[in-house]
């Protein structure tokens, strides 16, 4: 498995666990901004890190600071609730990584106007 595939596999695993936890996890975030910053670390590595390690760090460091917006028990604001097709489409367009300004280079974009 190459680095990209492994990073995507890890991201999927973290996302699936997050979504599966929403019915039981506390709705409010359990960590402060300072705690998230500390968990992410202030020092940058001297060189590149494996993409899957970056995904794991983001997921484990940020998860305690996430609010359960997508769950059915959040009643704060009218936000969240991404539908499964919208979430999957977001992943797909991120993977496609097209330049939507240049329709000639990426005709699938097809944005409005001339």
C-alpha contacts under 8 A as a table, 3 or more apart, distances in Angstrom:
res1	aa1	res2	aa2	distance
1	X	5	X	6.11
1	X	6	X	6.31
2	X	5	X	5.42
2	X	6	X	6.24
3	X	6	X	5.14
3	X	7	X	6.10
3	X	50	X	7.10
3	X	51	X	6.35
3	X	52	X	7.00
4	X	7	X	5.16
4	X	8	X	6.19
4	X	51	X	7.05
4	X	52	X	7.94
5	X	8	X	5.13
5	X	9	X	6.06
6	X	9	X	4.98
6	X	10	X	6.15
6	X	51	X	7.91
6	X	52	X	6.03
7	X	10	X	5.14
7	X	11	X	6.11
7	X	51	X	5.53
7	X	52	X	4.11
7	X	53	X	7.84
7	X	55	X	6.44
8	X	11	X	4.98
8	X	12	X	6.05
8	X	52	X	7.76
9	X	12	X	5.15
9	X	13	X	6.22
10	X	13	X	5.01
10	X	14	X	6.21
10	X	52	X	6.40
10	X	55	X	6.85
10	X	56	X	7.08
11	X	14	X	5.19
11	X	15	X	6.02
11	X	55	X	6.23
11	X	56	X	7.71
12	X	15	X	5.07
12	X	16	X	5.93
13	X	16	X	5.17
13	X	17	X	6.14
14	X	17	X	5.21
14	X	18	X	6.13
14	X	56	X	7.97
14	X	59	X	6.53
15	X	18	X	5.07
15	X	19	X	6.20
16	X	19	X	5.24
16	X	20	X	6.07
17	X	20	X	5.05
17	X	21	X	6.11
18	X	21	X	5.20
18	X	22	X	6.68
19	X	22	X	5.56
19	X	70	X	7.83
19	X	71	X	7.94
20	X	23	X	7.13
21	X	24	X	5.69
21	X	25	X	5.66
22	X	25	X	5.45
22	X	26	X	7.95
22	X	27	X	7.75
22	X	68	X	6.25
22	X	70	X	7.40
22	X	71	X	5.15
22	X	72	X	7.86
23	X	71	X	6.43
23	X	72	X	7.26
23	X	73	X	7.60
25	X	68	X	7.75
26	X	29	X	7.50
26	X	30	X	7.96
26	X	68	X	7.30
27	X	67	X	5.62
27	X	68	X	4.55
27	X	69	X	7.42
27	X	71	X	7.91
27	X	73	X	7.04
27	X	74	X	6.43
28	X	66	X	7.49
28	X	67	X	4.94
28	X	68	X	6.51
29	X	32	X	7.76
29	X	64	X	6.03
29	X	65	X	4.76
29	X	66	X	5.01
29	X	67	X	4.64
29	X	68	X	7.56
30	X	64	X	5.20
30	X	65	X	5.78
30	X	66	X	7.62
31	X	35	X	5.89
31	X	36	X	6.72
31	X	64	X	5.29
31	X	65	X	4.76
32	X	35	X	5.14
32	X	36	X	6.37
32	X	65	X	6.42
33	X	36	X	5.16
33	X	37	X	6.19
33	X	65	X	7.31
34	X	37	X	5.09
34	X	38	X	6.13
35	X	38	X	5.04
35	X	39	X	6.10
36	X	39	X	4.99
36	X	40	X	6.14
36	X	61	X	5.94
36	X	62	X	5.95
36	X	64	X	7.74
36	X	65	X	6.59
37	X	40	X	5.15
37	X	41	X	6.11
37	X	42	X	7.17
38	X	41	X	5.05
38	X	42	X	6.97
39	X	61	X	5.06
39	X	62	X	7.86
40	X	57	X	6.89
40	X	58	X	7.13
40	X	61	X	5.68
40	X	62	X	7.81
41	X	44	X	7.74
45	X	48	X	7.08
45	X	49	X	7.49
49	X	53	X	6.72
49	X	54	X	6.78
50	X	53	X	5.33
50	X	54	X	6.63
51	X	54	X	5.10
51	X	55	X	6.33
52	X	55	X	5.04
52	X	56	X	6.16
53	X	56	X	5.03
53	X	57	X	6.08
54	X	57	X	5.09
54	X	58	X	6.17
55	X	58	X	5.21
55	X	59	X	6.12
56	X	59	X	5.17
56	X	60	X	5.99
57	X	60	X	5.34
57	X	61	X	5.71
58	X	61	X	5.35
58	X	62	X	5.69
58	X	63	X	7.95
59	X	62	X	5.47
59	X	63	X	5.65
60	X	63	X	5.57
60	X	64	X	7.62
61	X	64	X	6.94
62	X	65	X	5.36
62	X	66	X	6.63
63	X	66	X	5.26
68	X	71	X	5.51
68	X	73	X	7.83
68	X	74	X	6.47
69	X	74	X	5.66
69	X	79	X	6.91
69	X	80	X	5.12
69	X	81	X	7.05
70	X	74	X	7.50
70	X	80	X	4.89
70	X	81	X	4.59
70	X	82	X	6.76
71	X	74	X	6.10
71	X	81	X	7.18
75	X	78	X	7.75
82	X	86	X	6.34
82	X	87	X	6.25
83	X	86	X	5.28
83	X	87	X	6.29
84	X	87	X	5.16
84	X	88	X	6.17
85	X	88	X	5.14
85	X	89	X	5.98
86	X	89	X	5.02
86	X	90	X	6.10
87	X	90	X	5.12
87	X	91	X	6.47
88	X	91	X	5.14
88	X	92	X	6.19
89	X	92	X	4.89
89	X	93	X	6.16
90	X	93	X	5.40
90	X	94	X	6.18
91	X	94	X	5.15
91	X	95	X	6.21
92	X	95	X	5.10
92	X	96	X	6.18
93	X	96	X	4.92
93	X	97	X	6.22
93	X	98	X	7.62
94	X	97	X	5.18
98	X	106	X	6.66
98	X	109	X	7.80
99	X	102	X	5.88
99	X	103	X	7.92
99	X	105	X	7.78
99	X	106	X	6.92
100	X	103	X	6.36
100	X	106	X	7.03
100	X	109	X	5.82
100	X	111	X	7.61
102	X	105	X	5.41
102	X	106	X	6.29
103	X	106	X	4.85
103	X	107	X	4.90
103	X	108	X	7.64
103	X	109	X	6.38
103	X	110	X	6.68
103	X	111	X	8.00
104	X	107	X	5.75
106	X	109	X	5.94
107	X	110	X	5.82
